Amino acid sequence: MTASAAWLRTPAAIRERAGQMLKYVEDGRSAWFALDAAGLEAAVQATLSVTRQRFRDPSKIPFHSRWRHFEAGGRDRWAGLAERLKGLPPEEVARRRIDLAVVSVLLDAGAGGLWSYKEPASGQSFMRSEGLAVASFNMFANGAFSRDSKNDPLRVDAERLARLTPVDLAMGFQVRGHNSLLGLEGRAELLRKLGGVGLERPGALFDLLATSKEIKAESILAVLLDRLQAIWPSRLELDGVPLGDVWRHPAVGLVPFHKLSQWMSYSLVEPLEGAGLKVVELDALTGLPEYRNGGLLVDSGALRPKQKLLLEKAFAPGDEAIVEWRALTVALLDQIAQHVRIHLKMDAASLPLVKVLEAGTWFAGRTLAAQRRKDGGPPIAVESDGTVF
């Protein structure tokens, strides 16, 4: 792999290109967005408001990860499964948690506003990210991803993923004519490709990462981008290397995001630490450029659309406006985190970005969306293929 392709896989590259995009917009060169300082402060205040509502003690804010969505509706679903894994060594429990997290994250693209999931055990209904999480969790618990669902259900095996069909997912996600899920084919294809990357199971990533007692967060991302590069749709390539979640902008050039891979990286922290390892330098990873964080910036007024069209039509992920929106989200999330820490009298060590996202920006984006639009959807519509958002 060339140095240029390797650099585009780093959080430093994501931040550098996001910073260039921010400067581009600050200079008034964007046809799509203008920045508003008062709106950015409104985004900070919205984040602080939901943070204080959700956490009386900011020191107890957990990581933003898929594990929070598994707790939707106030149920600790993993605790129930952990009982069934008693007696296994901590390393094997970590592998199984990674099995679950990887598959669930890959299924966590935008669901659309028409789909919901009713959990059989609780009778609760969930939409969007929580619904996708609970549905994938219950598929895992029922052995849907195991090669031996009867005798050893709580695992994910490559040979089973390689045979997974959209119909399998449709059944697990309760998809019917009146309950449609965006990007079903794309999600199934991602999991089939995951079954062909040369890992016996996603949990084998534990053994690739656990080479010392201390693991840098950036190293988690590097391993994921290296070992899972073959699963992403063929979009842009550089020197024969598929780039994944990297897009071209006419003024900035190639703009990397690696949103799902970073979301997965954040979601592997707890399984790794549960096995006695320590993940360090979490702030090396960036904020997640997805529609809740990005929506917060638009709905708060931090980003002002220059064209009504931006709020009226659906865009493809590679469209110039969407590349700008996502890059600006990365850059401005860092600024919001700095301001939130000042207000809460905390520093980056006690309140890393991953906790600001959880506290935080994601919920503030959802809150503002619910206030402004009947369906609670994002202010800017993106046509999802199930592999980006």
Number of C-alpha atoms within 10 A of each C-alpha: 9 10 7 11 16 16 13 21 22 21 21 16 18 24 23 16 22 26 18 18 27 22 14 16 19 14 11 12 13 19 12 20 22 19 20 16 11 12 19 23 17 18 27 26 18 20 26 23 14 18 24 14 9 15 14 10 9 18 11 12 19 17 21 20 23 23 23 16 20 25 16 18 13 9 12 14 17 14 11 11 12 15 9 10 15 10 10 11 10 16 18 16 22 25 24 24 26 27 26 26 28 27 23 25 22 22 26 23 24 22 22 21 16 13 20 23 22 16 16 10 7 9 9 12 15 19 17 19 21 21 24 25 28 25 25 26 21 18 22 23 20 17 18 25 27 24 17 15 17 11 9 12 17 26 25 30 21 23 18 18 24 18 14 20 16 15 13 14 20 17 11 18 25 18 17 11 7 8 14 18 23 18 20 21 16 20 22 24 22 22 24 20 22 28 23 17 16 12 16 15 24 25 24 16 21 22 11 12 18 17 10 8 13 15 20 16 21 23 17 25 22 19 16 19 21 12 15 19 18 18 20 19 18 11 12 15 12 14 10 10 15 18 25 25 22 21 19 15 17 7 12 14 12 18 24 27 30 24 21 22 25 26 24 23 25 23 23 29 21 21 22 25 15 15 18 15 18 17 20 14 13 20 18 17 23 24 27 25 25 21 24 24 26 28 26 32 30 27 24 23 20 23 25 16 20 12 11 9 11 17 13 11 11 13 17 14 19 16 13 18 19 21 24 22 25 24 25 26 28 25 22 23 26 16 13 23 24 19 17 21 18 11 11 13 11 15 13 14 10 14 24 19 26 23 23 28 24 20 27 28 29 22 20 29 27 19 18 23 22 14 11 13 11 8 12 15 20 26 21 21 18 20 16 19 18 22 22 23 19
